[in-house]
Amino acid sequence: MNRLLTILIACVSIGAWAQEILLTVTPADAVGDWAQALLPLRLRATPAQEVAFEGPPVILSQWGEITLGTARYTFLVGVRADGQADLWVDINRDRRITPDEMVVPTRAPGYVEWQVELMATPAGGQPFPYPLTVVWPEGRGYVYLVGGAPRWGEVAVDGVRATIVVVDGDLDGVYGTKGDFYAVDVDGDGTIHGDPDGHERFALGEPFTLGGKSYRLSQIDPGGAWVRLAPAAYVDPKPPLLPGYPAPDLRFDAFLDGRPVALSALRGKVVLVDFWATWCGPCMNELPALVDLYAARRGDGFEIVAVSLDTNERDLRTVLATRDIQWPVAFEGKSWDNSLAQLYRVYQIPTSYLLDRSGTIRYRDVHGEELAQRVDELLSSPRVDEPRPPTPVLGATAPPRPILDVKVPGEIGLVPGVEDVIAVQVINSSPYEAEEVTFAVLGLPPQATSPTVEVPSIPGFAERTVRLTIALGESGAPVSAGSLEVLYHYCIGDSCFQIKDTVPLAFAFGETRARAGLPTWWLLVAIGVGLVVAMFLRGRALTAVGIVLIGLAAGALTVGLFRGQATQAWRIGSVLCTACVGIEEVRAEAPILSPQELEAVRQFAGSARLVVFHTPWCKSCPYAKALVAELARLNPAIAYELVDAERDRTRAEAAGVIQSGRVIVPAILVEETGRVLFGTSSLLARILVALAEVP
């Protein structure tokens, strides 16, 4: 009997394996803009690993690193004395960047881009060529990487053939990792609609339906040589959200009065389906025009059906009342998890669909005067037009992705009757500002509490430490795991995105607290005394004091790590690093310009006004003021003004010099472009780049 059962199980397993489809995929050249992933990458003043640069002299150096599988490529964006920006990449990864490793640029107003092909070396897969585009907005501290290395093949199900494309959506040089996706031409029209809201785009674990059968991508070669498709439970095909196709029906009870609303019941009217939120700046900017249009055309057969992605009921109710919004609004309080938004695969707001009298989508994302013209056009024409070609959706090549990297402690001790504070490190890895960031601890035992923490904003490429409090009651039940939910939104141009990210937490119930380490006040006093002494010393005596301070700090860090006091060692290191930066930024000497820099300043033919924000306590501000004064002396076309940021806080806040109540100086504002330069590191080079932007 056991032998028969074993044979039966083996036969079933072989049959299931036989139903799987093994498909070879090869590089795809032109499948659509949707297959090009976009990733911002921060640049730094020094390389992440030791690399020798043997190229020509540059006045501004910005370093970055690209990781493709196990391969790490260091690159340098360098600006020469004449203002020309070039890119060098350590293509052979020998930690030497030579002149022949410069990439040929393509220049356009405001940015430079380079095309480069690197080798991705995924673990568990064969190396493969990886084409990338590097885009640098001139003068910025970041670049955009554009790629995805799409690969394609053809799949056949019951005689129905379709093209399938897999994309390395997270640009890490490995297929099958978080952020990757695939697309299938399920309708067989020869065009793959793989935009983030396209009906032919699928997440790695999401099934698709072809020829009446559903499949899922069960396995993918890390090197992108093949994919394996496995049968899945039948799922209905995604409805196309394109002009010429019927709009999916929406049904809900209106937020204010509870009356039932159905999109299908509005046949015979021209309807605007609008997805928005009160926290979305572009959405709020459009409201006055929508109110006017609704009032003017409602009697002619125009209707608006809105879906709010808000989570705060009070905010929504206030906006609806103060803006006199009369059309029905759907509200679930679930943000992007709103069921109606998911039905329409909304990934950015504002998103809107304009329907004709038959409920067919005619236009997408039209605003302002164009929207009014399209409404009049559809109101005056009762006929149903033939399906039209899809309208391109601008900006849909990059789906919303988390921009905050959240780092939590490896293990959190929960002690009954004790309140604990955990430090969460948050890094914004993009140039966009994260707004209304909330942190909530989930999965705690019944007797534990942890208040939600809100941070108004985290600027682009900024770092923040958020402290969360967890209190466990005397009778708290053991729990081993929980999670930290991070909710925020950010905007790119006229589109806003909201992100909900979850980070796992590990709890240790009943663990005792780490023993308090040695007090750090004595080290702070020693460093402070050393810095005061250093201000009055010169020559060898200053060197000796410096050696003593460094030795003292190194010894303290070693003792801290040896005793297992990692947090204390980190704090000591922070104090030391802050002190070092202070010493480096005290630029008491007069600015000295090289012959090339002198010539670059004198050749500036435009007209610029530099505003130097400073404070009395800023030790590096005198250097910034002296440097700008020297530039104005060398070239009469350069004027300058000195502003005390503490006395004129209104002006400093308007320029962005005061952020979250904190004054950041020295700061130089280029009035003609609005560019603000902070700090003194490579200040002259950055000023020259900023002057080159002045029209």
Secondary structure, DSSP 4 states (H G I P E B T S, - for coil): -HHHHHHHHHHHHHHHHHHSEEEE-EE-S-S-GGG-EEEEEE-BSS-SS--EE-S---SEEEEEEEEEBTEEEEEEEEE-TTS-EEEEE-TT-SSEE-GGGEEPEEEETTEEEEEEEEEEB-TTS--EEEEEEEEEETT-SEEEEEE---EEEEEEETTEEEEEEEE-TT-SS-TTSTT-EEEE-TT-SS----STT-TTEEETT--EEETTEEEEEEEE-TTSSEEEEEEE---PPPPP-STTSBPPP-EEE-TTT--EEEGGGGTTSEEEEEEE-TT-HHHHHHHHHHHHHHHHHGGGTEEEEEEE--S-HHHHHHHHHHTT--S-EEE-S-GGG-HHHHHTT--SBSEEEEE-TTSBEEEES--HHHHHHHHHHHHT--S-PPPPPPPP-TT-SS-----EEEE--S-EEE-TT-EEEEEEEEEE-SSSPEEEEEEEEES--TTEE---EEEEEE-TT-EEEEEEEEEE-TTPPP--EEEEEEEEEEEETTEEEEEEEEEEEEEEETPPPPPP---SHHHHHHHHHHHHHHHT--HHHHHHHHHHHHHHHHHHHHHHHHTT-HHHHHHHHHHHHHHHHHHHH---SPP---HHHHHHHHT--S-EEEEEEE-TT-SSHHHHHHHHHHHHHH-TTEEEEEEETTTTHHHHHHHT-EETTEE--SEEEETTTTEEEESSTTHHHHHHHHHHT--
